[in-house]
Amino acid sequence: MTTPASAADDPRPLLTVVMPVYNGEVFLAVAMRHVLAHHYHSLECIVVDDGSTDGTADIAAAFSDDIRFVRQPNKGPASARNRGIEIAP
């Protein structure tokens, strides 16, 4: 994943994928692998955990070098998407 600072040197725009998730341990790793498999240079993935009670945080932690991970109390998918947009560059 390219950090926003290094993306500034790239003429291509930064592409940010915001992934809200609630109790998504079953599908999260596969979804993140698919996003990260793209070879677009200026790509960032923000995963917003919306108060999960399963192993979602542990799975996201395994990808910590490649994604930005944020946790928040459960407020619903719209709130999680908005939180991801707020922290995107």
C-alpha positions, 0 to 999 in steps of 0.5 A: 500500500502506498502512503499518502505522502509517497502518493503525492509524487505520483501523477495518478490520483490516490484511490482510497477504499473504505471498508466498513465491517461489523462481525466480518471475520468470515469474509474480511481477510478475503475482501482485503486480499482482493483489494490489496491484489490490485497493483494500482500504485496509489492505493490505500485501504481503510478498514473501519470496525464498527464495534465487532464482537468477533475476531475482526480486529485480529484479522485486520491486525494481520494486515496492519502493514498494508491497511489503516484500521480504525475501531469505533462503537457500533453506530451502523454502516453509514457511520462507519463509512463516514468515519473512513471518509473522515480519516482519508487524505 
